[in-house]
Amino acid sequence: MDRTSTPPPAEPPSLPSPAPLRAVAVVGLGTMGAGIAEVLVRAGRDVVGIDVSEAAAAHAVRALETATARAVRRERITEDERRAALARFRTATDLREAAGADLVIEVVPEDYALKHEVFTALDAIVRPGAILATGTNALSVTRLAADSARPERVLGLHFFNPAPAMKLVEVVSSVLTAPAAVSAVTALARELGKEPVAVGDRPGFVADGLLFGYLNQAAAMYESRYATREDIDAAMRLGCGLPMGPLALLDLIGIDTARTVLEAMYAASHDRLHAPAPVLGQLAEAGLTGRKAGRGFYTYDGPDSAVVVADAETPGRGGDGAAAAPREVRAVGVAGSGTMASGIAEVFAKAGHHVVLAARTQEKAEAAKARVAKSLARSVDKGRLTAAERDAALAAIEPAGSLDAFAGVDLAVEAVAEDLAVKQQLFGTLDKVCRPGAVLATTTSSLPVVALARATSRPQDVIGMHFFNPAPAMKLVEVVRTVLTADDVHATVRAVCAKVRKHAVDCGDRAGFIVNALLFPYLNNAVKMVQEHYASPDDIDAAMKLGGGYPMGPFELLDVVGLDVSLAIEKVLHREFRDPGLAPAPLLEHLVAAGCLGRKTGRGFREYAKA
């Protein structure tokens, strides 16, 4: 077929550039609607908030009064500005009050029939030049537009909760949306002090499209009893620097809302990672929808409260009988000479342990100790340590050129290259060298701990201690029990973590443990978005930082971790769980094959200046 004979795709109808959007109607005055109304009135817009519930309308007024009074107390606005903002907001229960609006933002519950009803009614009410925006994050903007009498003026405007604080706004175009409407709404978002990101119409868009898959996997991890809700949340906060753990975030979002979003994502992708975890349906059907109900994954002291109260799952309640007594740990051996080994040695030395830092040669061990000395010096310069504490920690580290120096240690921690054969050989040596009763720990992030345990004659003494880089700064340690690990070995490592002021979380011996099992599928899905030309790395990074509060966007993080390291972990996860959705994105494989490994090579998803 002659490709030149194929007609070009139809362009959305062009519209004259609309006037600035001064009068806005917000339909639906729940938490999000009230928050959007606050943003608009504080930016000088005249807003009518419409809700069929008089109670919701009254609540929105009180919320605005409270928020603006707080802003006055914090000297962010004056009392005159507060009064002016309040005067610009009125409420109504009749949709016809939207007749004079330049822009209508619909934020009613995520139900297509309800949204369709609202848009159909608005068609007969609003003036011809008005723009209609839906706040959906799960339903099809294109479908809503196609059912409208003015599809060229329908788009998505997805704010994030809490709307006054969160900077991101996703501006969602359908194939029917006129560019002028997009431009007008984008300009408004900037005038509101937001960062607009233009996206196409698919369930979840960018931020929620990545976020909800991760949340779903966390729910499934909890449901399988792999780890407790507290440990899952602590692991992601402390291991990844996230503002909230995934299960606490699901409670904040609303478990019923999350289930709706995931159902829409699964219908579009047929990816099993998006199929809602059964526990979400069970909680939603029981009315345990999170904070708004007073109970979800956690129990709160009342509906709409953020205060968590103890329940039957709270650690320490109910109990399993007396815990095993830990073994005494005075001397610690650290095997390795890289950044992780020196960091772990520093952690133990600062906590008062005698540390044997063993490498393949005495020179490498001395170099590793020198790295510790530089790190300690920086801590002194920053006022985190005294000179005396630095000197004591450094004096506690004994460099050694052979594992034979581990003969008297109580705990041996392996931190060598992530190679199963290398680690197995090392554990075989530790088995011969270390005294009976010594605990043998590995810092592996992806290899089976039991395979290392079986390389010894004492598998009951072997356990995982997955520190995070940089070890002196990162608070998290994943404590990984195998089916052979003795109870007192587990108790010993928990006690040691407490002494060195690390937060220990328990998990079983499976690929990725907690953090990597949740983090790397999220990173892989971000790569798939770029691969599919849905969004750029810059837009995705901005969306996750501004919309999710992430300290780094996924592509910044991939380039820091190393694309080769990331690919290796994703392959391990795919091999372990055999889920097609975990297969590494081909784009990631191609970049690794091309030698584009991230910052360490000067090029990954971005290019970096050479040092």
C-alpha positions as CSV (number, residue, x, y, z in Angstrom):
1,M,0.0,0.0,0.0
2,D,1.2,3.5,-0.9
3,R,1.7,5.1,2.5
4,T,1.4,8.6,0.9
5,S,-2.3,7.8,0.2
6,T,-3.1,7.4,3.9
7,P,-5.0,10.5,5.1
8,P,-3.6,12.3,8.1
9,P,-5.3,12.0,11.4
10,A,-8.1,14.5,12.1
11,E,-7.0,17.6,14.0
12,P,-9.1,18.8,16.9
13,P,-11.1,21.8,15.9
14,S,-9.3,25.0,16.4
15,L,-10.7,27.6,18.8
16,P,-10.0,31.3,19.2
17,S,-7.7,32.0,22.1
18,P,-10.1,32.2,25.1
19,A,-10.1,35.1,27.5
20,P,-8.4,34.6,30.9
21,L,-10.3,32.2,33.1
22,R,-11.5,34.5,35.9
23,A,-14.8,32.9,37.0
24,V,-14.6,29.2,38.0
25,A,-17.2,26.7,39.2
26,V,-16.0,23.7,41.2
27,V,-18.6,20.9,41.2
28,G,-18.1,18.6,44.1
29,L,-17.0,20.0,47.5
30,G,-15.3,17.0,49.0
31,T,-11.7,17.3,50.3
32,M,-10.3,17.8,46.8
33,G,-13.0,20.2,45.6
34,A,-12.7,22.3,48.7
35,G,-8.9,22.4,48.3
36,I,-9.1,23.4,44.6
37,A,-11.6,26.2,45.6
38,E,-9.1,27.5,48.2
39,V,-6.3,27.6,45.6
40,L,-8.5,29.5,43.1
41,V,-9.9,32.1,45.5
42,R,-6.4,32.8,47.0
43,A,-5.2,33.4,43.4
44,G,-7.9,36.1,42.9
45,R,-10.5,34.0,41.1
46,D,-14.2,34.2,41.7
47,V,-15.4,30.8,42.6
48,V,-18.8,29.1,43.1
49,G,-18.6,25.8,44.8
50,I,-21.5,23.5,43.9
51,D,-22.5,20.3,45.8
52,V,-25.9,18.6,46.2
53,S,-25.1,18.3,49.9
54,E,-25.6,21.5,51.9
55,A,-23.4,19.9,54.6
56,A,-20.5,19.5,52.1
57,A,-21.0,23.1,51.0
58,A,-20.9,24.4,54.6
59,H,-17.9,22.3,55.3
60,A,-16.1,23.8,52.4
61,V,-16.8,27.3,53.7
62,R,-15.5,26.4,57.1
63,A,-12.4,24.7,55.6
64,L,-11.6,27.9,53.6
65,E,-12.1,30.1,56.7
66,T,-9.8,27.9,58.7
67,A,-7.1,27.7,56.0
68,T,-7.1,31.4,55.4
69,A,-7.0,32.2,59.2
70,R,-4.0,29.9,59.5
71,A,-2.3,31.7,56.6
72,V,-2.9,35.1,58.4
73,R,-1.3,33.7,61.6
74,R,1.7,32.5,59.6
75,E,1.9,35.9,57.9
76,R,1.5,34.5,54.4
77,I,-1.5,36.8,53.8
78,T,-3.0,39.9,55.5
79,E,-6.3,40.0,57.2
80,D,-7.6,42.2,54.3
81,E,-6.5,39.6,51.8
82,R,-8.3,37.0,53.8
83,R,-11.5,38.9,53.8
84,A,-11.2,39.5,50.0
85,A,-10.6,35.8,49.4
86,L,-13.6,34.7,51.5
87,A,-15.7,37.3,49.6
88,R,-14.8,35.6,46.3
89,F,-16.2,32.2,47.3
90,R,-19.8,31.3,47.4
91,T,-21.6,27.9,47.5
92,A,-24.7,26.5,45.8
93,T,-26.6,23.3,45.5
94,D,-27.9,24.0,42.0
95,L,-25.7,23.2,39.0
96,R,-27.3,26.1,37.2
97,E,-25.1,28.4,39.3
98,A,-22.3,27.4,36.9
99,A,-23.9,29.3,34.0
100,G,-21.5,32.3,34.2
101,A,-18.3,30.3,34.6
102,D,-15.3,30.6,32.3
103,L,-14.1,27.2,33.6
104,V,-16.0,24.4,35.3
105,I,-13.9,21.8,37.3
106,E,-15.8,18.6,38.1
107,V,-14.5,16.7,41.1
108,V,-17.4,14.4,42.0
109,P,-16.8,10.8,43.0
110,E,-15.0,8.4,40.6
111,D,-18.2,7.0,39.0
112,Y,-18.6,7.3,35.2
113,A,-22.4,7.5,35.3
114,L,-22.3,10.3,37.8
115,K,-19.7,12.3,35.9
116,H,-21.6,11.7,32.7
117,E,-24.7,13.1,34.3
118,V,-22.9,16.2,35.4
119,F,-21.3,16.9,32.0
120,T,-24.6,16.3,30.2
121,A,-26.3,18.8,32.5
122,L,-23.5,21.3,32.1
123,D,-23.8,21.2,28.3
124,A,-27.2,22.8,28.7
125,I,-26.1,25.4,31.3
126,V,-22.7,26.9,30.6
127,R,-22.0,29.6,28.0
128,P,-20.6,28.5,24.6
129,G,-17.0,29.6,25.4
130,A,-16.7,27.8,28.8
131,I,-14.2,25.0,29.3
132,L,-15.2,21.8,31.1
133,A,-12.5,20.0,33.1
134,T,-12.8,16.7,34.9
135,G,-10.7,16.0,38.0
136,T,-10.7,12.2,37.3
137,N,-7.5,10.2,37.7
138,A,-9.0,6.9,36.6
139,L,-11.8,7.4,34.1
140,S,-11.5,8.1,30.4
141,V,-11.4,11.9,29.6
142,T,-12.0,11.0,26.0
143,R,-15.2,9.1,26.8
144,L,-16.5,12.0,28.8
145,A,-15.6,14.4,25.9
146,A,-17.2,12.2,23.2
147,D,-20.4,12.2,25.1
148,S,-20.4,16.0,25.5
149,A,-22.0,18.5,23.1
150,R,-18.7,20.4,23.2
151,P,-15.9,17.8,23.1
152,E,-13.3,20.3,21.9
153,R,-13.7,22.1,25.3
154,V,-13.4,19.1,27.5
155,L,-10.1,18.1,29.2
156,G,-8.7,16.7,32.4
157,L,-7.3,18.9,35.2
158,H,-5.9,16.6,37.8
159,F,-4.8,18.2,41.1
160,F,-3.1,16.3,43.8
161,N,-4.1,16.1,47.5
162,P,-3.8,18.4,49.4
163,A,-4.4,20.8,46.5
164,P,-3.2,23.9,48.3
165,A,0.2,22.3,49.0
166,M,0.9,20.0,46.1
167,K,2.6,21.7,43.1
168,L,1.7,19.3,40.3
169,V,-1.3,19.6,38.0
170,E,-1.7,17.1,35.2
171,V,-3.4,18.7,32.2
172,V,-5.0,15.9,30.2
173,S,-5.9,16.2,26.6
174,S,-8.1,13.8,24.6
175,V,-7.8,13.5,20.8
176,L,-10.8,15.8,20.7
177,T,-9.4,18.6,22.9
178,A,-8.7,21.9,21.2
179,P,-5.1,23.3,21.8
180,A,-6.5,26.7,22.8
181,A,-8.4,25.1,25.7
182,V,-5.2,23.3,26.8
183,S,-3.3,26.6,26.6
184,A,-5.9,28.4,28.7
185,V,-5.9,25.9,31.4
186,T,-2.1,25.5,31.4
187,A,-1.8,29.3,31.8
188,L,-4.2,29.2,34.7
189,A,-2.3,26.4,36.4
190,R,0.9,28.5,36.2
191,E,-0.9,31.6,37.6
192,L,-2.1,29.4,40.5
193,G,1.6,28.7,41.3
194,K,1.4,25.2,40.1
195,E,3.6,23.2,37.7
196,P,1.5,21.9,34.9
197,V,2.5,18.7,33.0
198,A,0.8,17.9,29.7
199,V,-0.3,14.3,29.4
200,G,-2.4,12.1,27.2
201,D,-5.5,10.3,28.3
202,R,-4.9,6.9,29.9
203,P,-5.8,5.7,33.4
204,G,-3.7,7.1,36.1
205,F,-1.9,9.5,33.7
206,V,1.7,9.8,34.8
207,A,1.9,10.2,38.6
208,D,-0.9,7.9,39.6
209,G,-0.1,5.5,36.7
210,L,3.2,4.9,38.5
211,L,2.1,5.4,42.0
212,F,-0.9,3.0,42.1
213,G,0.9,0.0,40.7
214,Y,3.5,0.4,43.5
215,L,0.7,0.9,46.1
216,N,-1.0,-2.3,44.8
217,Q,2.1,-4.3,45.1
218,A,2.6,-3.1,48.7
219,A,-1.0,-4.2,49.5
220,A,-0.3,-7.6,48.0
221,M,2.9,-7.9,50.0
222,Y,1.0,-7.2,53.2
223,E,-1.8,-9.5,52.2
224,S,0.7,-12.4,51.7
225,R,2.0,-11.8,55.3
226,Y,5.5,-11.4,53.9
227,A,6.0,-8.3,56.1
228,T,4.0,-6.3,58.6
229,R,2.2,-3.1,57.6
230,E,4.6,-1.2,59.9
231,D,7.7,-2.8,58.4
232,I,6.5,-2.2,54.8
233,D,5.8,1.4,55.5
234,A,9.0,2.0,57.4
235,A,11.1,0.3,54.8
236,M,9.9,2.6,52.0
237,R,10.1,5.8,54.1
238,L,13.6,5.0,55.4
239,G,15.0,3.1,52.5
240,C,13.7,5.4,49.7
241,G,13.1,8.7,51.6
242,L,9.4,8.8,50.8
243,P,7.2,11.1,52.8
244,M,4.7,8.2,53.6
245,G,4.7,4.5,53.5
246,P,2.5,2.9,50.9
247,L,-0.2,1.4,53.2
248,A,-0.5,4.7,55.2
249,L,-0.8,6.5,51.8
250,L,-3.6,4.1,50.7
251,D,-5.5,4.9,53.9
252,L,-5.1,8.6,53.1
253,I,-6.2,8.3,49.4
254,G,-9.1,6.0,50.3
255,I,-8.9,2.3,49.7
256,D,-12.1,2.4,47.6
257,T,-10.6,5.1,45.4
258,A,-7.4,3.2,44.9
259,R,-9.4,0.1,43.9
260,T,-11.4,2.1,41.3
261,V,-8.2,3.6,39.9
262,L,-6.5,0.2,39.7
263,E,-9.6,-1.4,38.1
264,A,-9.4,1.2,35.3
265,M,-5.7,0.7,34.9
266,Y,-6.0,-3.0,34.7
267,A,-8.8,-2.7,32.1
268,A,-6.5,-0.7,29.9
269,S,-3.2,-2.5,30.5
270,H,-4.2,-6.1,31.4
271,D,-1.0,-6.1,33.5
272,R,-1.4,-8.3,36.5
273,L,0.5,-5.7,38.6
274,H,-2.5,-3.4,38.1
275,A,-5.1,-6.1,39.1
276,P,-6.3,-4.8,42.5
277,A,-5.0,-6.9,45.4
278,P,-7.9,-8.8,46.9
279,V,-7.4,-7.2,50.3
280,L,-8.3,-3.8,48.7
281,G,-11.7,-5.2,47.7
282,Q,-12.2,-6.9,51.0
283,L,-11.5,-3.7,53.0
284,A,-13.6,-1.5,50.6
285,E,-16.6,-3.9,50.7
286,A,-16.4,-3.9,54.5
287,G,-16.4,-0.1,54.6
288,L,-12.9,0.1,56.0
289,T,-11.8,2.6,53.4
290,G,-9.0,4.3,55.3
291,R,-8.8,7.6,57.3
292,K,-12.2,8.8,56.1
293,A,-13.8,5.8,57.7
294,G,-11.5,5.7,60.8
295,R,-10.1,2.3,59.8
296,G,-8.2,0.8,56.8
297,F,-4.8,-0.8,56.9
298,Y,-4.4,1.0,60.2
299,T,-7.0,2.1,62.9
300,Y,-7.5,5.8,63.6
301,D,-9.0,7.5,66.6
302,G,-12.0,8.6,64.5
303,P,-13.2,9.2,60.9
304,D,-11.1,11.8,59.0
305,S,-8.4,11.6,61.7
306,A,-4.7,11.2,61.0
307,V,-3.9,9.8,64.5
308,V,-3.2,6.1,64.4
309,V,-4.3,4.1,67.5
310,A,-3.2,0.6,68.6
311,D,-5.2,-2.4,67.3
312,A,-4.8,-6.1,67.2
313,E,-2.0,-5.9,64.6
314,T,0.1,-3.3,66.5
315,P,3.5,-4.8,67.3
316,G,3.8,-5.9,70.9
317,R,0.1,-6.6,71.3
318,G,-1.0,-10.1,71.7
319,G,2.6,-11.4,71.4
320,D,4.0,-14.8,70.5
321,G,5.5,-15.7,73.8
322,A,9.0,-15.0,75.0
323,A,11.5,-14.0,72.4
324,A,14.7,-15.8,72.0
325,A,17.6,-14.3,73.9
326,P,20.2,-12.6,71.6
327,R,23.8,-13.7,71.5
328,E,26.5,-11.3,72.8
329,V,28.2,-9.2,70.1
330,R,31.3,-7.3,71.0
331,A,33.7,-7.7,68.0
332,V,32.4,-7.4,64.4
333,G,34.1,-8.4,61.2
334,V,33.3,-6.7,58.0
335,A,34.5,-8.4,54.8
336,G,35.0,-6.1,51.8
337,S,36.9,-3.0,50.8
338,G,34.2,-1.0,48.8
339,T,32.0,1.9,49.8
340,M,29.4,-0.3,51.5
341,A,32.0,-2.2,53.5
342,S,33.7,0.9,54.8
343,G,30.4,2.5,55.6
344,I,29.2,-0.5,57.6
345,A,32.6,-0.6,59.5
346,E,32.0,3.1,60.4
347,V,28.5,2.3,61.7
348,F,29.8,-0.4,64.0
349,A,32.9,1.5,65.2
350,K,30.9,4.6,66.1
351,A,28.6,2.4,68.2
352,G,31.6,1.1,70.2
353,H,32.3,-2.2,68.6
354,H,35.7,-3.5,67.9
355,V,35.7,-3.9,64.1
356,V,38.0,-6.1,61.9
357,L,37.9,-4.7,58.4
358,A,39.2,-7.4,56.1
359,A,40.0,-7.1,52.4
360,R,41.8,-9.3,49.9
361,T,45.1,-7.5,50.7
362,Q,46.4,-5.4,53.6
363,E,46.7,-2.4,51.2
364,K,43.0,-2.6,50.3
365,A,42.0,-2.9,53.9
366,E,44.1,0.2,54.8
367,A,42.5,2.1,51.9
368,A,39.0,1.2,53.2
369,K,39.9,2.4,56.7
370,A,41.2,5.7,55.1
371,R,37.8,6.1,53.5
372,V,36.2,5.7,56.9
373,A,38.7,8.4,58.3
374,K,37.5,10.8,55.6
375,S,33.9,10.2,56.3
376,L,34.5,10.7,60.1
377,A,36.4,13.9,59.4
378,R,33.4,15.3,57.4
379,S,31.1,14.4,60.3
380,V,33.4,16.4,62.7
381,D,33.4,19.3,60.3
382,K,29.6,19.3,60.2
383,G,29.4,19.1,64.0
384,R,27.9,15.6,64.0
385,L,30.8,14.1,65.9
386,T,33.4,15.4,68.3
387,A,37.1,15.0,67.5
388,A,37.4,12.5,70.5
389,E,34.5,10.4,69.1
390,R,36.1,10.4,65.7
391,D,39.4,9.2,67.1
392,A,37.8,6.5,69.2
393,A,35.9,5.2,66.2
394,L,38.9,5.1,64.0
395,A,41.0,3.4,66.7
396,A,38.3,0.7,66.9
397,I,38.9,-0.4,63.3
398,E,41.5,-3.0,62.7
399,P,42.4,-3.4,59.0
400,A,43.4,-6.9,57.9
401,G,44.5,-8.5,54.7
402,S,42.9,-11.9,55.3
403,L,39.6,-13.4,56.7
404,D,41.7,-15.3,59.2
405,A,41.5,-12.2,61.3
406,F,37.8,-13.0,61.9
407,A,38.7,-15.9,64.3
408,G,37.5,-14.0,67.3
409,V,34.5,-12.0,66.0
410,D,31.0,-12.5,67.2
411,L,29.3,-11.2,64.1
412,A,30.8,-11.4,60.5
413,V,29.2,-9.1,57.9
414,E,29.9,-9.8,54.2
415,A,29.9,-6.8,51.9
416,V,31.6,-8.0,48.7
417,A,30.5,-8.0,45.1
418,E,27.0,-9.0,44.2
419,D,28.1,-12.4,42.7
420,L,26.6,-15.6,44.1
421,A,29.7,-17.7,43.4
422,V,32.0,-15.1,45.1
423,K,29.8,-14.9,48.1
424,Q,29.4,-18.6,48.5
425,Q,33.1,-19.1,48.4
426,L,33.5,-16.3,51.1
427,F,30.9,-18.0,53.3
428,G,32.7,-21.3,53.0
429,T,35.8,-19.5,54.3
430,L,33.9,-17.8,57.1
431,D,32.5,-21.2,58.2
432,K,36.1,-22.4,58.6
433,V,37.5,-19.3,60.2
434,C,34.8,-18.0,62.6
435,R,34.3,-19.4,66.0
436,P,31.3,-21.6,66.8
437,G,28.3,-19.4,67.7
438,A,29.4,-16.5,65.6
439,V,26.6,-15.0,63.5
440,L,27.3,-14.8,59.7
441,A,25.5,-12.1,57.8
442,T,25.3,-11.0,54.2
443,T,24.4,-7.6,52.9
444,T,23.1,-8.9,49.6
445,S,20.2,-7.0,48.0
446,S,19.1,-9.5,45.5
447,L,20.7,-13.0,46.0
448,P,19.1,-15.8,48.0
449,V,20.4,-15.8,51.5
450,V,19.7,-19.5,51.9
451,A,22.1,-20.3,49.1
452,L,24.9,-18.7,51.1
453,A,23.7,-20.4,54.3
454,R,24.0,-23.8,52.5
455,A,27.6,-23.0,51.6
456,T,28.4,-23.4,55.4
457,S,28.0,-26.2,57.9
458,R,26.0,-24.0,60.1
459,P,23.1,-22.6,58.1
460,Q,21.2,-21.8,61.3
461,D,23.8,-19.0,62.0
462,V,23.3,-17.3,58.6
463,I,21.1,-14.3,58.1
464,G,20.7,-11.2,55.8
465,M,21.5,-7.7,57.0
466,H,20.7,-5.5,54.0
467,F,22.2,-2.0,54.8
468,F,21.4,0.9,52.4
469,N,23.9,3.2,50.8
470,P,25.4,5.3,52.3
471,A,25.3,3.1,55.4
472,P,26.3,5.8,58.0
473,A,23.4,8.0,56.9
474,M,20.6,5.5,56.0
475,K,18.6,4.3,58.9
476,L,17.1,1.2,57.4
477,V,18.4,-2.4,57.7
478,E,16.3,-5.2,56.2
479,V,16.8,-8.3,58.4
480,V,16.3,-11.4,56.2
481,R,15.6,-14.7,57.8
482,T,15.8,-17.9,55.8
483,V,13.8,-21.0,56.7
484,L,16.9,-22.3,58.5
485,T,17.9,-19.2,60.5
486,A,17.8,-19.8,64.3
487,D,15.5,-17.6,66.5
488,D,18.4,-16.4,68.6
489,V,20.4,-15.3,65.5
490,H,17.4,-13.3,64.4
491,A,17.1,-11.8,67.9
492,T,20.9,-11.0,67.9
493,V,20.7,-9.1,64.6
494,R,17.7,-7.1,65.8
495,A,19.5,-6.2,69.0
496,V,22.6,-5.2,67.1
497,C,20.6,-3.0,64.8
498,A,19.1,-1.2,67.8
499,K,22.5,-0.7,69.3
500,V,23.9,0.9,66.1
501,R,20.8,3.1,65.9
502,K,19.3,1.5,62.8
503,H,15.6,0.7,62.1
504,A,15.3,-3.0,61.5
505,V,12.5,-4.5,59.4
506,D,11.9,-8.2,59.1
507,C,11.3,-9.9,55.8
508,G,11.6,-13.4,54.3
509,D,14.3,-14.7,51.9
510,R,12.9,-13.8,48.5
511,A,14.1,-11.6,45.7
512,G,14.1,-7.9,46.4
513,F,13.1,-8.2,50.0
514,I,10.8,-5.2,50.8
515,V,12.4,-2.1,49.2
516,N,13.7,-3.4,45.9
517,A,10.7,-5.6,45.3
518,L,8.5,-2.5,45.5
519,L,10.9,0.1,44.1
520,F,12.2,-1.5,40.9
521,P,8.9,-2.5,39.3
522,Y,8.0,1.2,39.7
523,L,11.2,2.3,38.0
524,N,10.7,-0.3,35.3
525,N,7.1,1.1,34.6
526,A,8.5,4.6,34.3
527,V,10.9,3.3,31.6
528,K,7.9,1.7,29.8
529,M,6.1,5.1,29.8
530,V,9.1,6.7,28.0
531,Q,9.5,3.7,25.7
532,E,5.8,4.1,24.7
533,H,6.3,7.8,24.1
534,Y,3.6,8.7,26.6
535,A,5.8,11.1,28.6
536,S,9.3,12.4,28.7
537,P,11.8,11.6,31.5
538,D,11.7,15.2,32.6
539,D,7.9,15.3,32.9
540,I,7.8,11.9,34.7
541,D,10.5,13.0,37.2
542,A,8.6,16.3,37.8
543,A,5.3,14.4,38.2
544,M,6.7,12.1,40.9
545,K,8.6,14.8,42.8
546,L,5.8,17.3,42.7
547,G,2.8,15.0,42.8
548,G,4.2,12.2,45.0
549,G,6.7,14.0,47.2
550,Y,9.5,11.8,46.0
551,P,13.0,13.0,46.8
552,M,14.1,12.0,43.3
553,G,12.3,11.2,40.1
554,P,12.6,7.7,38.7
555,F,15.1,8.6,35.9
556,E,17.3,10.6,38.3
557,L,17.3,7.6,40.6
558,L,18.0,5.1,37.8
559,D,21.0,7.1,36.6
560,V,22.3,7.3,40.2
561,V,21.9,3.6,40.9
562,G,23.2,2.6,37.6
563,L,21.2,1.2,34.7
564,D,23.2,-2.1,34.7
565,V,22.5,-2.6,38.5
566,S,18.9,-1.7,38.0
567,L,18.6,-4.2,35.1
568,A,20.2,-6.9,37.1
569,I,17.8,-6.5,40.0
570,E,14.8,-6.4,37.6
571,K,15.9,-9.6,36.0
572,V,16.2,-11.3,39.4
573,L,12.6,-10.1,40.3
574,H,11.3,-11.4,37.0
575,R,13.0,-14.7,37.4
576,E,11.8,-15.2,40.9
577,F,8.1,-14.1,40.5
578,R,7.7,-15.0,36.8
579,D,5.2,-12.2,36.2
580,P,5.2,-10.8,32.7
581,G,4.7,-7.4,34.1
582,L,8.1,-7.6,35.8
583,A,10.0,-8.2,32.6
584,P,12.7,-5.5,32.1
585,A,11.7,-2.8,29.7
586,P,13.5,-3.3,26.4
587,L,14.6,0.4,26.4
588,L,16.5,-0.3,29.6
589,E,18.2,-3.3,28.2
590,H,19.2,-1.4,25.0
591,L,20.8,1.4,27.0
592,V,22.8,-1.0,29.1
593,A,23.9,-2.9,26.0
594,A,25.0,0.5,24.6
595,G,27.1,1.2,27.7
596,C,24.9,4.0,28.8
597,L,24.8,3.1,32.5
598,G,24.0,6.5,34.1
599,R,26.2,9.0,35.9
600,K,29.1,6.6,36.2
601,T,29.5,6.5,32.4
602,G,28.4,10.1,31.8
603,R,25.2,9.0,30.0
604,G,22.1,7.2,30.9
605,F,18.6,8.6,30.5
606,R,20.4,12.0,30.6
607,E,23.9,13.2,29.8
608,Y,26.3,14.4,32.5
609,A,29.4,16.5,32.4
610,K,32.6,14.6,32.9
611,A,34.4,15.2,36.1
